Amino acid sequence: MPWMIPRLLKNLWAGPVTWRYPSTPRIPISGGRGTLSHDAERCDLCGDCVRLCPARALELDEAAKKLSYNPFRCIYCLVCADSCQHGAVTALPAHEVPAPQPQMRMWK
């Protein structure tokens, strides 16, 4: 028990370990997974990203020629970005701002 006293005293005068979010924004970790981006000009709507997504966060509407993305379902494994042969789906280093309700994103 006496061996804990130095550690206890050190922790009493140390600064906070956590971020004071949202007043202090979080700095993204380098190499971390950010938000997904879609380039409609490069996309040929082949559906590879939709078929390989393990979380089913992507949906393809071939009639309307739209790709929709649900960020609340996405687990950010980046299988969709790796499977895209044309580089239309990419990951950006910026992170999403927390949202109070789930919402779909329509990509054309």
C-alpha positions as CSV (number, residue, x, y, z in Angstrom):
1,M,0.0,0.0,0.0
2,P,2.8,2.6,0.7
3,W,4.1,2.1,-2.9
4,M,0.9,3.9,-4.1
5,I,1.6,7.2,-2.4
6,P,4.0,8.6,-5.0
7,R,1.7,7.7,-7.8
8,L,-1.3,9.2,-5.9
9,L,0.5,12.5,-5.3
10,K,1.6,12.7,-9.0
11,N,-2.0,12.2,-10.2
12,L,-3.4,14.8,-7.8
13,W,-1.3,17.6,-9.4
14,A,-1.3,16.4,-13.0
15,G,-3.6,18.0,-15.6
16,P,-6.7,16.5,-17.0
17,V,-6.3,13.4,-19.2
18,T,-9.5,13.9,-21.2
19,W,-10.4,16.5,-23.8
20,R,-12.9,19.2,-22.8
21,Y,-15.0,18.5,-25.9
22,P,-16.9,20.4,-27.4
23,S,-15.2,23.6,-26.1
24,T,-11.8,22.2,-27.2
25,P,-12.1,20.4,-30.5
26,R,-10.4,17.0,-30.8
27,I,-7.3,16.9,-33.0
28,P,-7.6,13.9,-35.4
29,I,-5.0,11.2,-35.0
30,S,-2.7,10.9,-38.0
31,G,-3.7,7.9,-40.1
32,G,-7.1,7.7,-38.4
33,R,-10.2,7.0,-40.3
34,G,-12.2,10.0,-41.1
35,T,-15.4,10.6,-43.2
36,L,-16.1,9.1,-46.5
37,S,-16.2,11.1,-49.7
38,H,-17.6,10.3,-53.1
39,D,-16.6,11.7,-56.5
40,A,-19.6,11.3,-58.8
41,E,-17.5,12.0,-61.9
42,R,-15.3,9.0,-61.4
43,C,-18.1,6.6,-60.3
44,D,-19.6,4.3,-62.8
45,L,-22.2,2.9,-60.4
46,C,-20.9,-0.7,-60.6
47,G,-22.0,-1.4,-57.0
48,D,-18.8,-3.1,-55.8
49,C,-18.7,-0.8,-52.7
50,V,-22.3,-1.6,-51.9
51,R,-21.9,-5.4,-52.2
52,L,-18.7,-5.5,-50.1
53,C,-19.8,-3.2,-47.3
54,P,-20.1,-5.4,-44.2
55,A,-22.3,-2.8,-42.3
56,R,-24.6,-2.2,-45.3
57,A,-24.0,1.5,-44.9
58,L,-24.2,2.1,-48.7
59,E,-27.2,1.7,-50.9
60,L,-27.4,2.0,-54.7
61,D,-30.5,3.2,-56.5
62,E,-29.7,2.3,-60.2
63,A,-33.0,3.8,-61.5
64,A,-32.2,7.2,-60.0
65,K,-28.4,6.7,-60.4
66,K,-27.8,7.7,-56.8
67,L,-25.6,6.2,-54.1
68,S,-26.7,6.8,-50.6
69,Y,-24.5,6.6,-47.5
70,N,-25.6,6.2,-43.9
71,P,-22.8,7.4,-41.6
72,F,-24.5,6.0,-38.5
73,R,-24.2,2.4,-39.9
74,C,-20.7,2.8,-41.2
75,I,-17.9,1.1,-39.2
76,Y,-15.2,2.9,-41.2
77,C,-13.4,-0.2,-42.2
78,L,-12.8,1.4,-45.7
79,V,-13.6,-1.8,-47.6
80,C,-15.7,0.4,-49.9
81,A,-12.7,2.7,-50.7
82,D,-10.4,-0.3,-51.2
83,S,-12.9,-2.0,-53.5
84,C,-13.6,1.0,-55.7
85,Q,-11.6,0.5,-59.0
86,H,-12.0,4.1,-60.1
87,G,-11.2,5.8,-56.8
88,A,-14.6,7.4,-56.5
89,V,-15.0,6.5,-52.8
90,T,-12.2,7.8,-50.6
91,A,-11.6,8.5,-46.9
92,L,-10.9,12.0,-45.8
93,P,-8.9,12.8,-42.6
94,A,-11.6,15.1,-41.3
95,H,-14.1,13.6,-38.8
96,E,-17.9,14.0,-38.7
97,V,-19.5,16.5,-36.4
98,P,-21.8,14.6,-33.9
99,A,-25.4,14.7,-35.0
100,P,-28.5,14.3,-32.8
101,Q,-30.4,12.2,-35.3
102,P,-29.4,9.7,-38.0
103,Q,-29.6,11.0,-41.5
104,M,-28.8,9.5,-44.9
105,R,-26.5,11.3,-47.4
106,M,-27.4,11.1,-51.1
107,W,-24.5,11.0,-53.5
108,K,-25.2,11.5,-57.2
